[in-house]
Amino acid sequence: MKIVLIGIQGAGKSTQGNLLAEKLKLPYLSTGHIFRELAKEKTKIGRYIKEVMNAGYLMPDRKTVVIVDEYLKRLEYKGGYIIDGFPRTVTQAEFFKDGTNKVIYLEVSDEEALKRLSFRNGEGREDENPKAVAKRIELFHKVTKPVLDYYRKKGILIEIDGERSIEEIHKDIMTKLGK
């Protein structure tokens, strides 16, 4: 099974992704993980990714799809996977042809996401300062939310109320996956 997790920063994607990985015996990863791993490699694509990331830019859509597609061809992902942080745009969704089975949207309000992030901010992630988070939330609404319509039309979108306990959310996801 190939599952995509979508939600704004603080929605609980990594929490639910790890729970699903354990329950479904599938590897969990994010595009951030993919890019960081590839950037370590002494390859042409590794150097390119490192340069783009170090300059603070986003990967172009088509390049992102090619990179993710290529990465997911690795042996450990042959039986399926759970991925978050991709696709972020409709263009990426349209070009990604890896046969996604289900897309899970963890819906939380901007206020709830900000509350969760401020609660965990003590853990010291640099990218969770108020200005950066506000920008990412704005980008999510502008760029990523249309991806939900794309998957809704395909009939593979599962919408989950992400403002409940971790256990309730997980149980709801498993039920809607038919597990």
C-alpha positions as CSV (number, residue, x, y, z in Angstrom):
1,M,0.0,0.0,0.0
2,K,1.2,3.5,-0.9
3,I,-0.1,6.2,1.4
4,V,0.5,10.0,1.2
5,L,0.0,12.1,4.4
6,I,-1.0,15.8,3.9
7,G,-1.5,18.5,6.5
8,I,-0.1,21.8,7.6
9,Q,2.9,21.8,9.9
10,G,1.8,20.7,13.3
11,A,-1.0,18.6,12.0
12,G,0.5,15.4,13.3
13,K,1.8,13.8,10.1
14,S,4.9,12.3,11.5
15,T,3.1,11.1,14.6
16,Q,0.5,9.3,12.5
17,G,3.0,8.3,9.9
18,N,5.1,6.5,12.5
19,L,2.0,4.8,14.0
20,L,0.8,3.7,10.6
21,A,4.3,2.4,9.7
22,E,4.4,0.3,12.8
23,K,0.8,-1.0,12.3
24,L,1.0,-1.6,8.6
25,K,4.6,-2.7,8.5
26,L,5.5,-0.1,5.9
27,P,8.4,2.3,5.8
28,Y,7.7,5.9,6.7
29,L,9.6,8.8,5.1
30,S,9.2,12.5,4.2
31,T,10.6,14.4,1.3
32,G,12.8,16.2,3.8
33,H,14.3,12.8,4.7
34,I,14.8,11.9,1.0
35,F,16.5,15.2,0.2
36,R,18.7,15.1,3.2
37,E,19.8,11.5,2.4
38,L,20.5,12.3,-1.2
39,A,22.3,15.5,-0.4
40,K,24.8,13.3,1.6
41,E,25.6,11.3,-1.5
42,K,28.6,12.2,-3.7
43,T,26.5,12.1,-6.9
44,K,25.5,14.7,-9.4
45,I,21.9,14.8,-8.0
46,G,23.2,14.8,-4.4
47,R,25.4,17.9,-5.1
48,Y,22.5,19.6,-6.9
49,I,20.1,19.0,-4.0
50,K,22.7,20.2,-1.5
51,E,23.3,23.4,-3.4
52,V,19.5,24.1,-3.7
53,M,18.9,23.3,0.0
54,N,21.8,25.3,1.2
55,A,20.7,28.3,-0.8
56,G,17.3,28.1,0.9
57,Y,15.3,27.5,-2.3
58,L,12.6,24.9,-3.0
59,M,13.1,22.2,-5.6
60,P,11.3,22.8,-8.9
61,D,8.2,20.7,-9.2
62,R,9.3,18.4,-12.0
63,K,12.7,17.9,-10.5
64,T,11.1,17.0,-7.1
65,V,8.9,14.4,-8.8
66,V,11.9,12.8,-10.6
67,I,13.9,12.7,-7.4
68,V,11.1,11.3,-5.2
69,D,10.1,8.8,-8.0
70,E,13.7,7.6,-8.3
71,Y,14.2,7.3,-4.5
72,L,11.0,5.2,-4.1
73,K,12.3,2.7,-6.6
74,R,14.7,1.5,-3.9
75,L,14.2,-2.1,-2.7
76,E,12.9,-1.1,0.7
77,Y,9.9,0.7,-0.8
78,K,8.8,-2.0,-3.3
79,G,6.1,-3.3,-0.9
80,G,4.7,0.2,-0.3
81,Y,5.4,3.2,1.9
82,I,3.9,6.1,3.9
83,I,5.2,9.5,2.7
84,D,4.6,13.0,3.9
85,G,5.6,16.4,2.5
86,F,4.9,15.3,-1.0
87,P,3.2,16.1,-3.3
88,R,3.0,19.8,-2.3
89,T,1.6,21.2,-5.5
90,V,-1.0,20.0,-8.1
91,T,1.8,19.9,-10.7
92,Q,3.7,17.4,-8.5
93,A,0.6,15.3,-7.9
94,E,-0.1,15.2,-11.7
95,F,3.4,14.2,-12.6
96,F,3.8,11.6,-9.7
97,K,2.8,8.3,-11.3
98,D,3.8,5.9,-8.5
99,G,0.3,4.6,-8.0
100,T,-0.7,6.2,-4.7
101,N,-3.5,4.1,-3.1
102,K,-4.7,6.5,-0.4
103,V,-4.1,10.1,0.6
104,I,-4.8,11.0,4.2
105,Y,-5.5,14.6,5.0
106,L,-5.0,15.5,8.7
107,E,-7.2,18.6,9.0
108,V,-6.4,21.0,11.8
109,S,-7.1,24.7,12.1
110,D,-4.3,27.2,11.8
111,E,-4.8,28.1,15.4
112,E,-4.5,24.4,16.6
113,A,-1.3,24.0,14.5
114,L,0.2,27.1,15.9
115,K,-0.7,26.0,19.5
116,R,0.9,22.6,18.9
117,L,4.0,24.1,17.4
118,S,4.5,26.6,20.2
119,F,4.0,23.8,22.7
120,R,6.8,21.8,21.1
121,N,9.0,24.7,20.2
122,G,11.0,24.1,23.3
123,E,12.5,21.1,21.5
124,G,14.5,23.6,19.5
125,R,13.7,23.1,15.8
126,E,15.0,26.2,14.0
127,D,12.3,26.0,11.3
128,E,9.5,26.5,13.8
129,N,9.9,30.1,14.6
130,P,6.6,32.1,14.3
131,K,7.5,33.9,11.1
132,A,8.6,30.7,9.3
133,V,5.6,28.8,10.5
134,A,3.2,31.5,9.4
135,K,4.8,31.5,6.0
136,R,4.4,27.7,5.7
137,I,0.8,27.8,6.8
138,E,0.1,30.5,4.2
139,L,1.9,28.4,1.5
140,F,-0.1,25.3,2.5
141,H,-3.4,27.1,2.0
142,K,-2.3,28.7,-1.3
143,V,-0.3,25.9,-2.9
144,T,-1.0,22.5,-1.2
145,K,-4.7,22.7,-0.4
146,P,-5.6,22.5,-4.2
147,V,-3.8,19.1,-4.1
148,L,-6.7,17.8,-1.9
149,D,-9.2,18.5,-4.6
150,Y,-7.0,16.7,-7.1
151,Y,-7.1,13.5,-4.9
152,R,-10.7,14.0,-4.0
153,K,-11.6,13.8,-7.7
154,K,-9.6,10.6,-8.0
155,G,-11.6,9.1,-5.1
156,I,-8.6,8.3,-2.9
157,L,-8.7,11.2,-0.4
158,I,-9.5,10.3,3.3
159,E,-10.2,13.4,5.4
160,I,-9.5,13.1,9.1
161,D,-10.4,15.5,11.9
162,G,-6.9,16.0,13.3
163,E,-8.0,17.9,16.4
164,R,-8.6,14.9,18.6
165,S,-6.3,12.6,20.6
166,I,-3.6,10.7,18.8
167,E,-5.3,7.4,19.5
168,E,-8.7,8.6,18.2
169,I,-7.1,9.9,15.0
170,H,-5.1,6.7,14.5
171,K,-8.2,4.5,15.0
172,D,-10.2,6.7,12.6
173,I,-7.4,6.4,9.9
174,M,-7.2,2.6,10.4
175,T,-11.0,2.3,10.1
176,K,-11.1,4.4,6.9
177,L,-8.3,2.3,5.5
178,G,-10.3,-0.8,6.1
179,K,-7.8,-2.2,8.6
